Amino acid sequence: MKGASTGTAVSLRGLRKAYQRGVPAVDGVDLEVAPGSLVALLGPSGCGKTTTLKMVAGLLDPDEGDVRFDDRSIIGLAAEKRPVAMVFQKPLLFPHMTVGQNVGFGLRVRRTAKAAIAARVAEMLELVRLPDLAHRKVGQLSGGQEQRVALARALVTDPAVLLLDEPLSQLDAALRIEMRDLVAGVQRELGVTTLFVTHDQDEAVALADKVALVLDGRVVQHAEPRVFYERPASVAVARFFGGRNAVPGRVAGGRFTGGGLDVAVPTGTPPGDGTLVVRQESLALVERPAPDVVPVRVIAARYLGTAMTVTVELADTTRLELTAPPATAVAVGAPAHLHLPPEACTIVPT
């Protein structure tokens, strides 16, 4: 069981960092990470994820802002004195050392007794499922094994915060899934507060307690993974998570109108201008008119093996995409009826 109650809370407050010509790589990041949780910093390349992680690690100094562990600022504390460990994209193992020597390196620097080092190294190698490789040379390891050793080396000193910078990005697809499960299991067992940088939304959703989506140097939404699918904060967030349907319009009297739509929206949706976003898997073709059903024309249909992707056109030529069962019978050019469940419709700022 995750030891969240004994973990370290991490707070990032107004972090800013600019490189050349004053263009900010990180532009006011605010983030609260609960003790013992795993938060994924998710976003495209160049959005500021790794820069943020390096400021937490002490490898970069912020231009502005604060990094706090359990409400104590660590700004100004040298990287080697921070209670953090970091695993990079490349394992960066010492090639002249054995696996066991690599894992125990941090403890030797601390002048830990040899017997204690040996016991701790054995414990860490057991944790990452490499119990019999302590005496193997680094050059004899596979890519996945190297990354496991790097993870064990990071954890051997019992850090308060674990930082993972795209540690699975150089592994093949099958190995990535295996390592993803390993990281999740190790993090749950140890209860170490973890920040995990990735550009892969599937990886973030599978691993994280919460996801912080970073776009253009800012955290644009921080929530549990399912919220990004069910209640995205903006069209950009919906698009990043694969949402393809966004229709601008207006809410009045509990209904949304725009783009040829006139449908109910969730109770409590404020009136005014906005954009309706609805995921393609939430839409369905039905046989006859009914509440929250609109007439459409089928524009395209693609069979994908496990599903059918259907594109339909509304009265004003707005197009929506839906995912249907693979056996769905559709005729391109034919009229149809499209159901938009109110609970699946989210109104975001235009």
SEVEX-676088 format. One record per residue (C-alpha): y, x, z; residue number from 0; chain. Coordinates in nm, 3 decimals, always signed. Each point is the difference from the previous one (the first is absolute). Example, Ala and Ser with C-alpha at 12.3 -4.5 7.8 and 13.67 -1.06 7.14 Angstrom:
% residues 2
- y x z pos unit
- -0.450 +1.230 +0.780 0 A
- +0.344 +0.137 -0.066 1 A
//
This chain:
% residues 350
- y x z pos unit
- +0.000 +0.000 +0.000 0 A
- +0.343 +0.131 -0.095 1 A
- +0.187 +0.148 +0.295 2 A
- +0.335 -0.149 -0.100 3 A
- +0.118 -0.026 +0.361 4 A
- -0.011 +0.378 +0.042 5 A
- +0.141 +0.088 -0.343 6 A
- +0.348 +0.125 -0.079 7 A
- +0.273 -0.230 -0.132 8 A
- +0.195 +0.143 -0.294 9 A
- +0.351 -0.115 -0.085 10 A
- +0.193 +0.105 -0.311 11 A
- +0.366 -0.093 +0.021 12 A
- +0.240 +0.029 -0.293 13 A
- -0.173 +0.303 -0.152 14 A
- +0.186 +0.147 -0.294 15 A
- -0.070 +0.306 -0.211 16 A
- +0.170 +0.107 -0.322 17 A
- -0.094 +0.284 -0.230 18 A
- +0.189 +0.102 -0.313 19 A
- +0.342 -0.153 -0.075 20 A
- -0.011 -0.211 +0.310 21 A
- -0.245 -0.252 -0.142 22 A
- -0.196 -0.134 +0.300 23 A
- -0.377 +0.041 -0.008 24 A
- -0.014 -0.199 +0.323 25 A
- +0.282 -0.247 +0.046 26 A
- +0.004 -0.152 +0.346 27 A
- -0.366 -0.048 +0.093 28 A
- -0.058 -0.213 +0.308 29 A
- -0.358 -0.043 +0.116 30 A
- -0.179 -0.085 +0.325 31 A
- -0.362 +0.111 +0.028 32 A
- -0.199 -0.151 +0.286 33 A
- -0.207 +0.227 +0.224 34 A
- -0.346 +0.068 -0.139 35 A
- +0.064 -0.177 -0.330 36 A
- -0.043 +0.119 -0.358 37 A
- +0.302 -0.065 -0.221 38 A
- -0.008 +0.072 -0.372 39 A
- +0.318 +0.126 -0.162 40 A
- -0.055 -0.147 -0.345 41 A
- +0.208 +0.044 -0.312 42 A
- +0.026 +0.159 -0.344 43 A
- +0.041 +0.373 -0.055 44 A
- +0.345 +0.126 +0.093 45 A
- +0.090 -0.289 +0.232 46 A
- +0.036 +0.216 +0.312 47 A
- -0.338 -0.045 +0.172 48 A
- -0.094 +0.367 +0.034 49 A
- +0.356 +0.100 +0.089 50 A
- -0.012 -0.251 +0.285 51 A
- -0.333 +0.138 +0.118 52 A
- +0.133 +0.357 -0.006 53 A
- +0.296 -0.101 +0.217 54 A
- -0.243 -0.145 +0.254 55 A
- -0.203 +0.323 -0.012 56 A
- +0.307 +0.220 +0.038 57 A
- -0.045 +0.166 -0.339 58 A
- +0.336 -0.144 -0.108 59 A
- +0.311 -0.077 +0.202 60 A
- +0.162 -0.339 -0.066 61 A
- +0.363 -0.011 -0.107 62 A
- +0.041 -0.305 +0.223 63 A
- -0.213 -0.210 +0.229 64 A
- -0.256 +0.049 +0.272 65 A
- -0.376 +0.034 +0.048 66 A
- -0.124 -0.115 +0.341 67 A
- -0.342 +0.021 +0.164 68 A
- -0.034 -0.244 +0.290 69 A
- +0.379 -0.041 -0.014 70 A
- +0.063 +0.377 +0.036 71 A
- +0.180 +0.171 -0.287 72 A
- -0.184 +0.292 -0.155 73 A
- +0.285 +0.099 -0.232 74 A
- +0.062 +0.371 +0.044 75 A
- -0.353 +0.064 +0.123 76 A
- -0.175 +0.262 -0.217 77 A
- -0.291 -0.120 -0.210 78 A
- -0.253 +0.208 +0.193 79 A
- +0.116 -0.154 +0.328 80 A
- -0.030 -0.361 -0.114 81 A
- -0.315 -0.184 +0.108 82 A
- -0.091 -0.079 -0.360 83 A
- -0.262 +0.109 -0.251 84 A
- +0.029 -0.037 -0.375 85 A
- -0.256 -0.018 -0.281 86 A
- +0.129 +0.061 -0.351 87 A
- -0.115 -0.095 -0.351 88 A
- -0.173 +0.337 -0.023 89 A
- -0.212 +0.099 +0.302 90 A
- +0.166 +0.346 +0.028 91 A
- -0.299 +0.149 +0.182 92 A
- -0.014 +0.372 +0.079 93 A
- -0.241 +0.138 -0.264 94 A
- -0.107 +0.303 +0.203 95 A
- -0.113 -0.214 +0.296 96 A
- -0.309 -0.212 +0.053 97 A
- +0.025 -0.375 +0.047 98 A
- -0.025 +0.039 +0.376 99 A
- +0.267 +0.268 +0.008 100 A
- +0.232 -0.221 -0.206 101 A
- -0.049 -0.296 +0.229 102 A
- +0.051 +0.206 +0.315 103 A
- +0.306 +0.190 -0.126 104 A
- +0.256 -0.205 +0.195 105 A
- -0.191 +0.045 +0.322 106 A
- -0.025 +0.378 -0.049 107 A
- +0.378 +0.012 -0.047 108 A
- +0.027 -0.174 +0.336 109 A
- -0.234 +0.262 +0.152 110 A
- -0.258 -0.259 +0.097 111 A
- -0.323 +0.140 +0.147 112 A
- -0.273 +0.070 -0.257 113 A
- -0.251 -0.235 +0.156 114 A
- +0.254 -0.283 +0.002 115 A
- +0.087 +0.070 -0.365 116 A
- -0.364 -0.009 -0.104 117 A
- -0.055 -0.330 +0.179 118 A
- +0.312 -0.158 -0.146 119 A
- -0.077 +0.122 -0.354 120 A
- -0.350 -0.147 +0.024 121 A
- +0.150 -0.330 +0.118 122 A
- +0.247 -0.014 -0.289 123 A
- -0.260 +0.089 -0.263 124 A
- -0.222 -0.276 +0.136 125 A
- +0.293 -0.239 -0.021 126 A
- +0.060 +0.074 -0.371 127 A
- -0.376 -0.006 -0.074 128 A
- -0.041 +0.373 -0.068 129 A
- -0.202 +0.098 +0.309 130 A
- -0.201 +0.280 -0.161 131 A
- +0.267 +0.181 -0.202 132 A
- +0.180 +0.210 +0.262 133 A
- -0.126 +0.328 -0.147 134 A
- +0.046 -0.089 -0.367 135 A
- +0.260 +0.181 -0.210 136 A
- +0.293 -0.207 -0.126 137 A
- -0.080 +0.093 -0.359 138 A
- -0.334 -0.179 +0.031 139 A
- +0.153 -0.337 +0.082 140 A
- +0.057 -0.298 -0.228 141 A
- +0.345 -0.155 -0.026 142 A
- -0.092 -0.280 +0.237 143 A
- -0.145 +0.243 +0.252 144 A
- +0.315 +0.213 -0.014 145 A
- +0.214 -0.300 +0.083 146 A
- -0.228 -0.093 +0.290 147 A
- +0.035 +0.352 +0.138 148 A
- +0.379 -0.025 -0.036 149 A
- -0.008 -0.329 +0.193 150 A
- -0.215 +0.155 +0.274 151 A
- +0.235 +0.299 +0.023 152 A
- +0.298 -0.236 +0.039 153 A
- -0.168 -0.200 +0.276 154 A
- -0.148 +0.287 +0.199 155 A
- +0.319 +0.052 +0.203 156 A
- +0.016 -0.370 +0.096 157 A
- +0.340 -0.072 -0.162 158 A
- +0.211 -0.294 +0.114 159 A
- +0.079 -0.088 -0.362 160 A
- -0.208 +0.059 -0.313 161 A
- +0.179 +0.031 -0.334 162 A
- -0.200 -0.039 -0.322 163 A
- +0.173 +0.078 -0.330 164 A
- -0.204 -0.148 -0.288 165 A
- -0.317 +0.168 +0.135 166 A
- -0.232 -0.191 -0.236 167 A
- +0.199 +0.024 -0.323 168 A
- -0.200 +0.289 -0.147 169 A
- -0.342 -0.154 +0.060 170 A
- -0.196 -0.208 -0.250 171 A
- -0.012 -0.377 +0.041 172 A
- -0.333 -0.025 +0.181 173 A
- +0.082 +0.286 +0.237 174 A
- +0.343 -0.149 +0.072 175 A
- -0.162 -0.319 +0.128 176 A
- -0.241 +0.201 +0.215 177 A
- +0.281 +0.212 +0.144 178 A
- +0.219 -0.307 +0.049 179 A
- -0.270 -0.153 +0.218 180 A
- -0.038 +0.327 +0.190 181 A
- +0.373 +0.029 +0.072 182 A
- +0.012 -0.361 +0.118 183 A
- -0.299 +0.049 +0.228 184 A
- +0.130 +0.326 +0.150 185 A
- +0.344 -0.150 +0.059 186 A
- -0.147 -0.305 +0.171 187 A
- -0.226 +0.211 +0.218 188 A
- +0.272 +0.239 +0.115 189 A
- +0.288 -0.248 +0.011 190 A
- +0.244 +0.264 -0.126 191 A
- +0.328 -0.132 -0.139 192 A
- -0.016 +0.070 -0.373 193 A
- +0.242 +0.001 -0.293 194 A
- -0.185 -0.001 -0.332 195 A
- +0.192 +0.065 -0.322 196 A
- -0.143 -0.149 -0.319 197 A
- +0.108 -0.139 -0.337 198 A
- -0.319 -0.211 -0.024 199 A
- +0.048 -0.358 +0.122 200 A
- -0.375 -0.062 +0.025 201 A
- -0.033 +0.304 +0.224 202 A
- +0.290 -0.112 +0.218 203 A
- -0.133 -0.354 +0.035 204 A
- -0.352 +0.120 +0.083 205 A
- +0.110 +0.255 +0.260 206 A
- +0.316 -0.110 +0.172 207 A
- +0.079 -0.224 +0.294 208 A
- +0.343 -0.032 -0.158 209 A
- +0.154 +0.114 -0.327 210 A
- +0.355 +0.132 -0.042 211 A
- +0.093 -0.035 -0.366 212 A
- +0.252 +0.267 -0.099 213 A
- +0.212 -0.047 -0.313 214 A
- +0.294 +0.227 -0.089 215 A
- +0.000 +0.169 +0.339 216 A
- +0.001 -0.317 +0.211 217 A
- -0.263 -0.206 +0.179 218 A
- +0.035 -0.334 -0.179 219 A
- -0.272 -0.180 +0.195 220 A
- -0.216 +0.091 +0.301 221 A
- -0.279 -0.242 +0.080 222 A
- -0.372 -0.061 +0.018 223 A
- -0.165 +0.049 -0.341 224 A
- -0.061 -0.370 -0.072 225 A
- +0.371 -0.081 +0.042 226 A
- +0.081 +0.199 -0.313 227 A
- -0.219 -0.235 -0.201 228 A
- +0.088 -0.324 +0.177 229 A
- +0.368 +0.051 +0.089 230 A
- +0.158 +0.289 -0.194 231 A
- +0.360 +0.074 +0.098 232 A
- +0.125 +0.040 -0.357 233 A
- -0.100 -0.012 -0.365 234 A
- -0.033 +0.381 +0.007 235 A
- -0.248 -0.022 +0.288 236 A
- -0.199 -0.273 -0.177 237 A
- -0.009 +0.205 -0.321 238 A
- -0.119 +0.313 +0.183 239 A
- -0.292 -0.197 +0.142 240 A
- -0.098 -0.132 -0.340 241 A
- +0.184 -0.333 +0.002 242 A
- +0.098 -0.097 -0.354 243 A
- +0.174 -0.334 +0.046 244 A
- +0.368 -0.022 +0.090 245 A
- +0.223 -0.292 -0.098 246 A
- +0.371 -0.016 +0.090 247 A
- +0.142 -0.335 +0.106 248 A
- +0.124 -0.196 +0.299 249 A
- -0.138 -0.169 +0.312 250 A
- +0.134 -0.340 +0.105 251 A
- -0.161 -0.278 +0.197 252 A
- -0.320 +0.194 +0.057 253 A
- -0.059 +0.051 -0.372 254 A
- +0.051 +0.286 -0.242 255 A
- +0.141 -0.059 -0.347 256 A
- +0.037 +0.259 -0.271 257 A
- -0.178 +0.139 -0.302 258 A
- -0.147 -0.338 -0.080 259 A
- -0.141 -0.042 +0.351 260 A
- +0.063 -0.276 +0.252 261 A
- -0.239 +0.062 +0.289 262 A
- -0.013 -0.020 +0.378 263 A
- +0.052 +0.312 +0.208 264 A
- -0.121 +0.080 +0.353 265 A
- +0.161 -0.194 +0.283 266 A
- +0.301 +0.183 +0.140 267 A
- +0.096 +0.178 -0.322 268 A
- +0.381 +0.024 +0.010 269 A
- +0.198 -0.164 -0.283 270 A
- +0.187 +0.202 -0.260 271 A
- -0.059 +0.233 -0.291 272 A
- -0.319 +0.202 -0.002 273 A
- -0.300 +0.117 -0.196 274 A
- -0.338 -0.165 +0.034 275 A
- -0.287 +0.247 +0.013 276 A
- -0.361 -0.116 -0.009 277 A
- -0.309 +0.212 -0.048 278 A
- -0.217 -0.058 -0.303 279 A
- -0.312 -0.062 +0.211 280 A
- +0.180 -0.285 +0.183 281 A
- +0.053 -0.201 -0.321 282 A
- -0.259 -0.228 -0.155 283 A
- -0.046 -0.209 -0.312 284 A
- -0.086 -0.362 +0.081 285 A
- -0.111 -0.293 -0.212 286 A
- +0.277 -0.251 +0.067 287 A
- +0.356 -0.036 +0.132 288 A
- +0.047 -0.006 +0.378 289 A
- +0.259 +0.109 +0.258 290 A
- +0.113 +0.360 -0.056 291 A
- -0.170 +0.004 -0.340 292 A
- +0.211 +0.086 -0.306 293 A
- -0.079 -0.034 -0.371 294 A
- -0.052 +0.331 -0.181 295 A
- -0.133 +0.138 -0.324 296 A
- -0.266 +0.272 -0.011 297 A
- +0.136 +0.311 -0.171 298 A
- -0.278 +0.251 +0.055 299 A
- -0.336 +0.041 +0.172 300 A
- -0.187 +0.323 +0.067 301 A
- -0.354 +0.026 +0.126 302 A
- -0.034 +0.284 +0.255 303 A
- -0.363 -0.041 +0.105 304 A
- +0.053 -0.114 +0.358 305 A
- +0.305 -0.213 -0.081 306 A
- +0.214 -0.149 -0.272 307 A
- +0.371 +0.081 -0.030 308 A
- +0.191 -0.292 -0.148 309 A
- +0.366 -0.001 -0.106 310 A
- +0.177 -0.336 -0.017 311 A
- +0.346 -0.105 -0.115 312 A
- +0.225 -0.255 +0.172 313 A
- +0.233 -0.243 -0.175 314 A
- +0.287 +0.249 -0.021 315 A
- -0.229 +0.287 -0.122 316 A
- -0.031 +0.163 +0.344 317 A
- -0.345 +0.157 +0.020 318 A
- -0.234 +0.020 +0.297 319 A
- -0.331 +0.178 +0.037 320 A
- -0.300 -0.122 +0.197 321 A
- -0.346 +0.129 +0.083 322 A
- -0.278 -0.248 -0.070 323 A
- -0.381 +0.006 +0.039 324 A
- -0.170 +0.176 -0.294 325 A
- -0.162 -0.320 -0.126 326 A
- +0.331 -0.187 -0.027 327 A
- +0.026 -0.181 -0.332 328 A
- +0.348 +0.046 -0.148 329 A
- +0.134 -0.037 -0.352 330 A
- +0.296 +0.211 -0.104 331 A
- +0.284 -0.226 -0.115 332 A
- -0.134 -0.306 +0.183 333 A
- +0.192 -0.196 +0.267 334 A
- -0.116 +0.033 +0.360 335 A
- +0.101 -0.079 +0.357 336 A
- +0.089 +0.274 +0.250 337 A
- -0.018 -0.047 +0.378 338 A
- +0.243 +0.198 +0.219 339 A
- -0.101 -0.042 +0.368 340 A
- +0.321 -0.016 +0.208 341 A
- -0.148 +0.225 +0.270 342 A
- -0.056 +0.273 -0.260 343 A
- +0.360 -0.005 -0.125 344 A
- +0.247 +0.242 +0.154 345 A
- +0.374 -0.006 -0.064 346 A
- +0.164 +0.343 +0.007 347 A
- +0.358 +0.112 -0.069 348 A
- +0.092 -0.001 -0.367 349 A
//
